[in-house]
Amino acid sequence: TIGAALEVIRRYVDDIVVVDTGSTDRTPEIASSLGARVFHFEWCDDFSAARNESIRHAIGQWIFWMDTDDTIDHENAGKIREVLSGELPATELGFLMKVRCPTTDENGNAGFIEVDQVKLFRNLPQLRFEFRIHEQILMSIRRADGTTPWTDIFVVHSNADNSPEGRAKKIERDLRILQLDHRE
């Protein structure tokens, strides 16, 4: 899914960092061919650790993050630069966006669920993700007395494996990580 994730956004950002956590397909090769700098990080059941590893390699003043199963269209990708244009207050440390997760109801009707996330934030040493699963950057922004204005930008979280096998694998992984969090 990395090709779909990078295809549009690569035209609107200055640098792309991909942290590969152990893929067994052509993900690193595809990412490199689309202009990404690829780094390898051993998966340790911690989404924040992987995200923070990507931040470690980021060179821009702002970071826009996506999952490999996220996509963004040209209209929304173009709005990222618009949001960052002009003079921004130093207290604006991030921007909230919508993540649309496609769904299908029992009658086969398509729709989506929206989740609010800080997808764009300043590249500052004190801003790091927290929590092994359902990782968040918002708490570190709040501790830095930062604000996170809303935008009308959205990404689509659409390339996840929603087959029964894919869902079962994700549930098993999430439960393992949550149990690890609980033990800690």
Secondary structure, DSSP 8 states (H G I E B T S, - for coil): -HHHHHHTGGGT-S--EEEESS-SSSHHHHHHHTT-EEEE----S-HHHHHHHHHHH--SSEEE---TTEE--HHHHHHHHHHHSS---TTB-EEEEEEEEEEE-TT--EEEEEEEEEEEEE--TT---BSSSS-BSHHHHHHTT-B--EEEEEEEE--S--SHHHHHHHHHHHHHHHHHHHH-
